[in-house]
């Protein structure tokens, strides 16, 4: 797949317009809270990636297969079923995940149903650790 085939690319769409356009009021509210949390933790401006991801920073990747592209270092997306938090790539955060509260885990992302079910300070540490790891790596 060539670089131009990658669908999740940074664009100039407004993060606030996207978050405010979310129909479900709870998901919209949580999305706006996540924006505030990420902004408190990071010294970077959020950008839209694709139609529904809010990302911070960026890096270039290239696989041995030849596929390459750009992606944000950390970010989030208020999906219908879960809040997807993209900070988990390539690092063990078991110590923090044990203290976080209700969540599900995938390879490079954390799924949270409701921000009220987690410890926000632990989430902030997860975001910071994910960012720091990506900064060291890229």
Secondary structure, DSSP 8 states (H G I E B T S, - for coil): --GGG-S--EE---HHHHHHT-SSHHHHHHHHHHHHHHHHH-SS--EEETTTEEEES-EEEE-TTS-EEEE-SEEEEE-SS-EEEE--TTS--HHHHHHHBS-EE-SS-EEES-GGGB-HHHHHHHHHHHHHHHHHH-
